Amino acid sequence: MSPTLERLKDDAEPPLTTPDEPGLWAFLREVAWPDPSPEIDGLMERVEAGATLLWTGRELERVIAIWDAYRVLTQRFRAARLAWSAEGTPIAVPPGTYPLQVGTYAIVRGEETFARVLASAAAASALASEPGFLAHCAALLGLDDLFRRALDDVDEQALERVLGDDAKAEREAREAAWRAFAERSGTLDEAQFWEVVAALDWADEENEAMTGVVLASLGPTGVVAFSSRRLLLAATLEERLLSWEAETGERIEAGDDSFRDLINHLIGLGREAYEHALADPTSVAARARAHDYRESFAYVEQWAWEEIPLEDMQEASAVS
């Protein structure tokens, strides 16, 4: 996947364009997604059809602006959820569903519904209690994938035009800064690493939007050192799980990307969960079968890196 698409796939990233919210509402009315009874078997066909429809009469910049609008709306809903939780009024969702799906469901229901849901936790909980919410959950996952598929075949150079020279230069400077700090930052002490992980509280999905901000407080050197320790721990757990598979003939049901997500999720859950996984790989296999993990604790470092002002990186590099 191209660097630009990597940015777009993540709701926590800032928009690449001026988001086209009216264009998003118009597109959703056009695509009529989802219908009252989405069929799982036909979901990918619906995604492909919707991705094709998104291009109808629209230039690349407008397609990305619509996607950016969708991402901005999901960020607004996530921020509202965090505020409601802090106030002691988290939204209630049916078992087996996720709070973020309420936001997506409100978006596809239209501008008025989304505005009403964004106004209060009670309205969000009421929407989640509607029979249609459960019926639509599979389609909501498809909607998220629709936007990603719409740009799967776009040339990276064409995407770079949307970023512009200044944004492209900053991205390259951030990548260079990461490489420079990685060469001399070392790794975070393991006890300190687990203290930071506990502060991130990845187990509570409500906190996900703030994890990058919390980690960024370590500064550029600390973020890179945190990443280095995570990579060491991930490699250790991966080796343990692969050895267990070879010894027992059992299999952890997760593809390459999902396997890495699973490993990093276990790290994100904290020291106790990580050490339990090392000691009992069968529990990891059970978690994989239940798909009881999220994508991906490793992204927290990327989010944190984007939170650190580039000038702070340059000043820290000069001092070093």
Secondary structure, 3 states (H helix, E strand, C coil): CCHHHHHHCCCCCCCCCCCCHHHHHHHHHHHCCCCCCCCHHHHHHHHHHHHHHHHCCCCHHHHHHHHHHHHHHHHHHHHHHHHHHHCCCCCCCCCCCCHHHHHHHHHHHCHHHHHHHHHCHHHHHHHHCCHHHHHHHHHHHHHHHHHHHHCCCCCHHHHHHHHHHHHHHHHHHHHHHHHHHHCCCCCCCHHHHHHHHHHHCCCCHHHHHHHHHHHHCCHHHHHHHHHHHHHHHHHHHHHHHHHHHHHHCCCCCCCHHHHHHHHHHHHHCCHHHHHHHHHCHHHHHHHHHCCCCCCCCCHHHHHHHHHCCHHHHHHHHHHC
